[in-house]
């Protein structure tokens, strides 16, 4: 993207955001009020975004107007997918800023790579849009803090895609923990098991003709195109991704934090590395992270990306017993002294559709407090992943401020609190 184009867009966005401050809520604009009001959506990033586009298209009185990906073949194929669901074809685009410029759009759905999550969300809030942002909500801790600021300043509903926050089984399980079914909860454990293969050694190459690689990089500092990074393996490079901890650990750690009723940790330690393959990947494939919270509470996450032996999702340990929680919200309660199963509750949905509906309800009522995974909740859970990765990358045990999660007495670790950005792309709350 040319410097002239960047300056023109930033200037336009800044003016639009300032104008939008006077018309900051749906109550003042008169749009999207009431339970039956029409809501217009644009979806950015068409890997996970394909399922999100279909999910939103199935919601009552919702129009998916745009499907966007920097790879034009993806956006074009997504049109048919959404049209088959909604009986109306969205527009296929490659630059998500067209979504922000369209005054008819109410929601940006951001499912682009992780390095885009926070910048796109902040730009969307500046432009007066609400946001559904995939997990992890940010690429680094500083961005998460900015996302909370942007949502608050512009009174936008920003929901992170931790859909289990809206699943009925998970909500029942958490209420049981609150009611003391296993006594005071002091420990939670979580797991992610997979069989990922090696990615080999990439070579410099020209980007595919259908891919706008410059825009794909967006806020990230520019690097040459390498053959084995896109469309999925970027997860395993610090430049764009957050490893398995940010990719899948965030789901279970969000549940751990919810069940423990914990906010920010006071101590974080990490152990692991790249043990399975000798290839280009930078992030750990074998990783254990421990998080300690005030009040004698602890969470542990274990990820084995290249070996699926074992079982487990999330478990809670209390003074009177334990609870196992599965991926769909079913749970089993055990007594303490005999470790005997005393009750089992089943569930069949992890909460995707309910999560979309929850966002739409909050928007129609102009009330972000209705959100099940409002961005501050999302930031706190994502921050655990960032802190675990920082502990891994520095080799340090991190001591953290219990009020905001900031790392104490460790300048080297705090250097990873934020990142460098490509010129004119650093996210700012306007």
N, C-alpha and C positions, 0 to 999 in steps of 0.2 A: 504494500500500500504506500502511495507516495506521501511525502511530507505535507504537500499541499492538501491532499485528501484528508489526512489526519487532522490538520489544523482546522479545516473547514468543518469537519464532523464534530470535533471537540468544542468549537465555538458555537455551533448550532445546538449541541447537547446542553452546553452551559446555559445558553439563553432559554432553551426550552425548560430546563430544570428550574431556573429562576422564575419564569412565568408560571410554572406549575405550582410554586409554593402557595400562591393565592388560591389555587383550586386543588388543594391537596387531598381532599377526601371525596369519597363517592357521594357523601351527603351534599357537598357543595357543587359537584359536577352534575348530579342527577342521573348518573349512569350506574348500571348494575345494582340498583336498589331492589330489595324485596326478594322473596323466596323463588319467584318465577322469572327473574330478570335474566336476560341473555348475557353470557360471558364469552369473550373472544380470547383465544389462546394462540400463542406462537411457540413452537418447540424447536429448541436449538440442540444439535447433537443427536445423531440418529443411529446410535447403537442401542443403548438403553432407552433412548428417546423414542424409538419406534413403539415400544410397549407403552410408554407414557402417552404418546400421541393417541394411540388407540384407546387407552384408559380414559383420558379426558374426553375423547369423542363420544364415548358411551354414556357420559354423565348427562343428565337432563338439561336441555337448553344451553348447551355449550357448543361453540363452533371452533374447530381447529382451523385457523385461517392460513397459517404458515407452517411448513416443515423445512428446517434449515440445517445444512451441513456444508462444511468447506469442501467436501467431496460431492460433486454434483450428481454422481451416480447414486449416492445414498439418498439424497433429497428427492430425486426423481422416482426412485423405487418406493419411497415412503408415501408418496402421493396416492398410489394405487392401494396401499395398505389402509390408509385412513379413509379413502373414498369407499372402500368395501365395507367399512364399519358405519360411516356417517352418511353415506349416499351423497356426499358433496366433496369435491376434490379441493384440498388446500393448495396454496401456491408453493411451489418448490423454489427455494432461494439458497444462496451460499453465504450471504452476509447477514448476520443476525441483527445488525443495526437497522435494517429495514423494519424489523418487528418493533423496535423502540420508536421509530419515527412515525409509526401508524397510530393515529389517535384512537382508532377503534379497538386496538388490542388492550386487553385488561391484564393478561398474565404472560410473563415470559417463563417458559419451562426450560431450565438449563440442565442438559444432560451431556454437555460437551466434556472433554477431558478435564481433569481436576484443576489444572492451572487456569482454566477459564471460569470456574465456579464463582469465585468471589468477584473478580472484575466485572463479569457479565451481570451478576446480581446487583452490584452497586450502581452500575450504569443504568440498569433497569429501574431501580428505585429513584435515581436522579431524574429519570424520564417519566416518573409517575406510574410505573407498572408494579403490579404485585408479582411475586416470584415463587415458583416451585423449583428448588435447587437440589440436585442429586447429592448424595453423600460421596465423599466427605464434603462438607459445605465450603471448605477452603483448602488452599494449597499450603498455607502456613498460618501460624497463630495470629499474626498482625492482621491478616485479611479477615479472619473471623470477627475480630473486634470491630473492624470497619463495617462489616455487614450488619452488625447489630446497630451501629451508629446510623447507617443509611436507612434501615427499616424504621428506627425511632424518629429520625428527623422528618422523613416523608410520610410517616403514618402508613406504611405499606405492610401488607400481610406477606411474610416470607416464611415459607415452610420447607424444612429439609426433608429429603426423601427417606427418612427412617420410618417406613410405613408401619412397622410393628407397634408404634405408638398409638395407632388407630385400630389395631386388631382387637376384637372383643376378648379373645382368650388371654392375650397379654394384659389387657386392662384388668380382667378378673384376677389374674395371678398377682399383679402388683397390688391390687386392693387387698387381697388375702395377706400379702406380706405386711402391708400397712396395719392390718387388723391383728397382726401378731400370731399368725397361724404357726410359724416356727420360732416364735420369740424374737428377740433382738437379732437382726441380721448383721453379721459382722464380716462375712466373706462371700465373695462371688467369684466363680471361675467361668471362663468361656473359651471356646475352641473354634478354630477354622481348619478344616482338613480338605486337601485337594490333591489332584495328580496333574501338575503342570509340567509340561515338557521343557526342554532347553530351547533357547532362541538362537543359539549359534553366534557367529561373528558377523556383524553387518558390514556392508561396504558402502562407500559413497556412491550416490546415484542421483539421477534427475528425478524429481517428484513425478508421480503419475500426472498425465495431462488433465485429468478431471479434478485434481486436488489443488486447492489454493493453499500451498504450504506456508506462505507468509502469514496469511490470515489464521491458519491452523495454529501457528505459534503464538500469534496475538500478543498477549502481555509478557510472554517469556522471552528472555534474551535470545537473539538469533543464533542458531547452530545449523550446520549443513545437514541436508537430508541424508539419512542412513537407511539402508534397505530393510532393517528388521525392527523398526520402531512403531510404525503406524500400520494398522489401526488399533491394536490392543496393547502391544508390548511397551508402550510409553508408561504404563503403570509401574514398571520396574526400573525407572530412571528418575532421579531426584529432580531433574529439570522440569518435569511435567507431572509426575505421579508421587504417590505416598506409600508404595509397596503394598503388601497384603494387609498390613495393619490398617492403612487408610482405605483400602479397597473393600475389604470384608470385615476386618476387625471392628470397624466403627459400628456395625449393626449390633454385635453382641455386647460391646462395651457400653453402648447406649442403654441396653437393657440392664447391664450390671449397675450402672450409675443410678438408673431409675429404681431398681430394687433395693439398693443400698441407701437410697435417699441422700445421695452425695452430690456435691457440686464440683469444686476444684480439689485436686490432690495436693498433699503436702510433700510427697516424696515419690519419685519414679525411678525404677531401675530396669535395665534391659540386658538380655543375654541372647546371643544367637548370631547368625550370619548367613553367608551363601555357602552351604555345605554340600548341595547335591550336584550342581553342574558348574563347569568352568566355562562360562560364556559371558556375554556382554552385560547381563543384568547387574544392577547396583544394589538393589534392596534385598533384605534378608529373605531366604526361603524357609528358614527354620528359626523361629523367633518366640521368645517368652518375655513378657513385660509384666511388671508388678507395679500397682498403683496403691499408695497408702493414703487414707483420708483421715481427717480429724475425727476423734471419737472412736478410735480403735476399730477401723473398718478398712477392708482391703479388697481389691479386685485384681484378678490375674487373667491375662490373655495368652493363649498358646496357638501359634499358627504353624502348620506344617504344609507348605504349598506343594510339596512333591511326594507326599506319602499320605494316603487316606486311611491307613490303619487306625482303628479306634472309633470312638463315637462320642457324642456329646455336643451340646450347643451352649446352654447357660445353666449353671447350678448356683443355688443360694444355700448358705449354711447359717443357721441361727442357734440360739441357746437352747431351743426346744426341739429342733429337728432340721430337716433339709427339704429343698424343693428342686426338682429337675424341670427344666423348661425346654420344649422342643421348638423347631423352626416355625411351626404354624400356630403356636400359642397353647398347645396342650401341655399339661403339667401334672406332676406326681409329687405328692407330699409324703414325707417319711417322718416317723417319730424319732426322737433323739436317742434314748437309751438302747433301743433294740434295732435301730436302723431298719425298721419294717415299714413297707408300703401301707399307708392307712387310707389313701384316697387318690383317685386318678380322674382328671378332668380332660376331656377331649376338645379339640378345636380343629377347624379345617381351612381357615383363611388367615394369612399373615397380615392382611389389612390394606392392601393396595387401593382398592376402590373406595374404601372408607376414608383413606388418607386424602384422596383427591376430593371427595365430597366434603371433608372437613375444611379444606382450604376454600372451596367455593362458598361454603356456609359463612366462614369468617369474612370473606370479601363482601358477600351480599348484605351482611349485617354491619359492615364497616367496623369490625372488631377483631384486631389481631390476637386479643387475649383468648379467643375461642380455639386457636390453633393448638393441635396436639404436639407438634414438633416445631414450635416457633423458633426463629433463628437463634435466639439466645440459648435455648435448649440444645439446638444443633451444634452451636459453637462449643458449648461445654463438653459435649461428647466427642466432637471432632478433635478438640484440644488434647484429649487423652492420647489419641493416635499421634498427633504431632509431638507431644512430649516423649512418647515411647520411641519415636524415630530419632528425636534429638539425643536422647540418652544412648541409643545405639550408635549414632554417628560420631558422638564425642567420646564414648566409652566412660561417661561420667554418670554417677548417681545424681539425680537432680533434686534439689530442695526447692519447693515452690511456695509462693504466697497463697495462703488458703482463700484469700478474697478474690483473686483474679487469675491464678494459675501461673503468674510470671515467675521465671526462674530466678532464684536468689543466689548471689555471691559467685556467679559463674559467667564471666563475660564471653567466654568462648561459646558456651551453649546459647547465650542470648543472641549471638550473631546469626543463629538460625531461626530466630523468632520471625524474621521477615526475609524477603528475597530482593534481588535486583530485578528491574523490569526493562523491557525494550523501550526506547525513547517514545515519549508521549502516551505510554500505555499504563503508567502506574495508577492504580485505582484511587479515586478521591471522592469523598462525600461532598457533593456540591450544595 
